[in-house]
Amino acid sequence: MGFAPFATMPVTRRAPYVCLAAWPGGHDNPHWTRYDPDIVHFLDTDLTALQLTTPKYRSLTKASKAASEQLLTELGDDARYYRRVAFRLQGSVAESLRDVLTT
């Protein structure tokens, strides 16, 4: 996941510095069962220390999604666009990044 101090980044991904964040573990979240076996992401993070029940996990997940959607509605944005995207930049930078992204 990417974070950056760019106005083009969704409000939920803005940070004072440009950075990448990743979960380097495996499918360690016992409550997240609808995962792709070939993809590991933040929903796979080990949460056993929190001692969450499945209903509590689902409740917190629902609340988190609702809060994110609320933050993004102010900008007419939609959280579903960011599930597979690290950075969102202006279209004007696409040409200058073309060589970087194709090598």
DATA-V156036 format. One record per residue. N is the residue number from 1. RES is the residue in one letter. PSI is psi as a letter, one per 40 degrees, with the letter a starting at -180 (NA if undefined). D_LAST is the distance of its C-alpha to the last C-alpha in Angstrom with 1 decimal. Layout:
N & RES & PSI & D_LAST
N & RES & PSI & D_LAST
//
This chain:
1 & M & i & 20.7
2 & G & i & 20.1
3 & F & i & 22.9
4 & A & i & 23.2
5 & P & f & 26.0
6 & F & h & 24.8
7 & A & d & 27.2
8 & T & e & 24.6
9 & M & i & 24.3
10 & P & i & 26.9
11 & V & d & 30.0
12 & T & e & 29.5
13 & R & e & 26.2
14 & R & h & 27.3
15 & A & i & 27.8
16 & P & e & 28.6
17 & Y & i & 25.3
18 & V & h & 21.6
19 & C & i & 21.0
20 & L & i & 19.6
21 & A & i & 22.2
22 & A & i & 22.1
23 & W & h & 24.8
24 & P & e & 24.1
25 & G & a & 27.1
26 & G & a & 27.9
27 & H & g & 29.9
28 & D & e & 32.7
29 & N & h & 34.2
30 & P & e & 37.3
31 & H & e & 37.6
32 & W & h & 34.2
33 & T & e & 34.6
34 & R & f & 32.5
35 & Y & i & 29.2
36 & D & h & 26.5
37 & P & d & 26.8
38 & D & e & 23.0
39 & I & h & 22.2
40 & V & h & 23.7
41 & H & a & 24.2
42 & F & d & 26.9
43 & L & e & 29.5
44 & D & e & 29.5
45 & T & h & 30.7
46 & D & h & 33.9
47 & L & e & 36.8
48 & T & d & 39.7
49 & A & d & 41.0
50 & L & e & 41.7
51 & Q & f & 44.0
52 & L & h & 43.2
53 & T & i & 45.0
54 & T & d & 43.1
55 & P & d & 45.0
56 & K & d & 44.3
57 & Y & d & 40.5
58 & R & d & 40.5
59 & S & d & 42.6
60 & L & d & 40.2
61 & T & d & 37.2
62 & K & d & 39.0
63 & A & d & 40.0
64 & S & d & 36.5
65 & K & d & 35.1
66 & A & d & 38.1
67 & A & d & 37.6
68 & S & d & 33.9
69 & E & d & 34.9
70 & Q & d & 37.7
71 & L & d & 35.5
72 & L & d & 33.0
73 & T & d & 35.9
74 & E & d & 36.7
75 & L & e & 33.6
76 & G & f & 33.7
77 & D & i & 30.6
78 & D & h & 30.2
79 & A & d & 29.1
80 & R & d & 27.9
81 & Y & e & 24.8
82 & Y & e & 23.6
83 & R & d & 23.9
84 & R & f & 20.3
85 & V & h & 18.8
86 & A & d & 18.1
87 & F & i & 18.1
88 & R & h & 19.7
89 & L & i & 19.2
90 & Q & i & 20.9
91 & G & d & 19.6
92 & S & e & 19.8
93 & V & e & 16.7
94 & A & d & 14.5
95 & E & d & 13.9
96 & S & d & 13.2
97 & L & e & 10.5
98 & R & d & 8.8
99 & D & d & 6.3
100 & V & d & 5.8
101 & L & e & 5.8
102 & T & e & 3.8
103 & T & NA & 0.0
//
